[in-house]
């Protein structure tokens, strides 16, 4: 379910204004935000009982914020600070699989 306080829907899907509004509640989120927004969203995650946060990074900094990572770790939220999830999903396009292979070869693939 998409969450965005500025959009009633995204691509025809209903969009929630706040993470706490999602029903049934979710326990994992994928953040595709700017780092400044990520700092606020992880607090909403804690308030909503989210247990896992993935801060998307395709290129550049992505959603990763050092303060947000520290907040998650301090509040018992498992966090993946970066990486594109498509590198790990079966059936992803060749580009994403290739990116994962390069990271494996260079030793930068996450554990």
C-alpha positions in Angstrom: 0.0 0.0 0.0 1.4 3.4 -0.9 1.7 6.1 1.8 1.9 9.7 0.8 0.2 12.6 2.6 0.0 14.6 -0.6 -1.8 12.0 -2.9 -5.2 10.3 -2.5 -4.1 7.6 -4.9 -1.0 6.5 -6.9 -1.3 4.5 -10.1 -4.9 3.7 -9.3 -4.1 2.4 -5.8 -5.6 4.1 -2.8 -2.9 6.0 -1.0 -2.8 6.5 2.8 -1.9 9.8 4.4 0.0 8.2 7.3 1.5 4.8 7.9 -0.7 4.5 11.0 -3.8 4.7 8.7 -2.9 1.4 6.8 -5.2 -1.4 7.7 -4.4 -4.1 8.4 -1.2 -2.7 10.0 2.0 -3.6 8.3 5.2 -4.8 9.9 7.7 -4.0 7.1 8.1 -0.9 4.9 10.2 0.1 1.8 11.1 3.7 1.9 11.5 5.6 -1.4 11.9 9.0 0.1 14.5 11.7 0.3 16.8 11.4 3.4 15.1 14.5 5.0 11.7 12.8 4.8 13.1 9.4 5.9 14.0 10.9 9.3 10.3 11.7 9.9 8.9 8.5 8.4 11.0 6.2 10.6 9.3 7.8 13.6 5.9 7.0 12.1 7.2 3.5 11.6 8.0 3.2 15.3 4.6 4.6 16.2 2.9 2.1 13.9 4.7 -0.9 15.2 6.8 -1.5 12.1 9.6 -4.1 12.8 11.6 -3.8 9.5 12.6 -0.9 7.3 14.3 -1.0 4.0 15.7 2.4 2.8 15.9 2.1 -1.0 19.0 3.2 -2.8 19.2 2.8 -6.5 21.8 5.5 -7.1 23.2 8.2 -5.0 22.1 8.5 -1.4 18.5 7.3 -2.0 16.4 7.2 1.2 19.3 6.6 3.5 19.8 8.9 6.4 22.4 8.2 9.1 20.1 9.7 11.7 17.2 7.5 10.6 19.4 4.4 10.6 20.5 5.2 14.2 16.8 5.8 15.2 15.8 2.4 13.8 18.6 0.6 15.5 17.9 2.4 18.8 14.2 1.5 18.6 14.5 -2.2 17.8 13.6 -1.8 14.1 15.7 -4.0 11.7 17.0 -1.8 9.0 18.5 -2.3 5.6 20.3 1.1 4.8 20.5 1.1 1.1 20.6 -1.3 -1.9 17.9 -1.7 -4.5 15.5 -4.5 -3.6 15.3 -5.5 -7.3 18.8 -7.0 -7.0 17.4 -9.7 -4.7 14.0 -10.4 -6.2 13.6 -13.4 -8.5 12.4 -12.4 -12.0 14.0 -8.9 -11.9 15.3 -7.5 -15.1 18.8 -8.4 -16.3 20.1 -5.0 -15.3 19.2 -5.5 -11.6 20.6 -9.1 -11.6 23.8 -7.8 -13.3 24.1 -5.1 -10.6 23.9 -7.8 -7.9 26.5 -9.9 -9.7 29.0 -7.0 -9.8 28.5 -6.4 -6.1 29.1 -10.1 -5.4 32.3 -10.0 -7.5 33.6 -6.9 -5.8 32.7 -8.1 -2.3 30.2 -5.3 -1.8 27.1 -7.6 -1.8 25.3 -7.3 1.5 25.0 -10.2 3.9 
